Amino acid sequence: MASVTLSVLEGLERGHIFRNLHTPITIGREEVNSVQLNDERISRLHAKIQDDHGQVIFTDLNSTNGSRINGHPVQLRILRPGDHLQLGRCTLLFGSNEEIAERAHELGVSVDALLPLQGPHGRSMPAGGLSDADFSLADNINSDHMLSPLFFSERPPLPAGLTTLQQARMSDLLACIHEQLQNVILTAVEYDESGKGGIDIPWDRFQNLLLLQRDLAKWLQQAANSDSEMP
């Protein structure tokens, strides 16, 4: 059981801090949820947060309007301090001040670097030296334009405890992706036009890259759905 902190950055409950929530946690419009958010774009039972082997996992419960983390549509995600959960018109910050600062220190970056803001300078987490409920936000922050990497100079570890068959299938998937990307890299040609560098890629290789992106999207969906059979 993990202890979770969620800060509401945008929405009717803006400025509210849900502290020391113990997993499993549900988020939605109904009162039965651990975190109730009053927003018609949020489903009655929208998402859950649970602990599995020390990792905090976010799952979208097939909500009507879906969920985003750091601006990216997700259905299943291991949460990291500083992640922004966007449900409907609401934006929640995952992690306490201390957890976010610790992750920034581990990455060797400033806390600001973890914040997915675009537009005028501002902050999307409790400002340093102030109480948790005191926020200093960019004027235009909302879930429609917030975007930052899902992985900030990080590489997620490979799953452990796989069977031999699962290891082989994982190896095949990674080898397939590696081969497709290698084909693009080996056939790309650099050029310098008027001091502006660029790369030319053969059309068929680019089309293969688009097909790979399509397949990855399908595999991500299957991975998030326990009832689906992975390739």
HELIX and SHEET records of a PDB file:
HELIX    1   1 ASN A   97  LEU A  107  1                                  11    
HELIX    2   2 VAL A  111  LEU A  114  5                                   4    
HELIX    3   3 THR A  164  THR A  187  1                                  24    
HELIX    4   4 TRP A  203  ALA A  224  1                                  22    
SHEET    1   A 6 ILE A  17  HIS A  22  0                                        
SHEET    2   A 6 SER A   3  GLU A  10 -1                                        
SHEET    3   A 6 CYS A  90  PHE A  94 -1                                        
SHEET    4   A 6 HIS A  84  LEU A  87 -1                                        
SHEET    5   A 6 SER A  67  ILE A  69 -1                                        
SHEET    6   A 6 HIS A  72  VAL A  74 -1                                        
SHEET    1   B 5 VAL A  35  GLN A  36  0                                        
SHEET    2   B 5 ILE A  25  GLY A  28  1                                        
SHEET    3   B 5 ALA A  47  ASP A  52 -1                                        
SHEET    4   B 5 GLN A  55  ASP A  60 -1                                        
SHEET    5   B 5 LEU A  76  ILE A  78 -1                                        
SHEET    1   C 2 VAL A 189  GLU A 193  0                                        
SHEET    2   C 2 LYS A 196  ASP A 200 -1                                        
END                                                                             
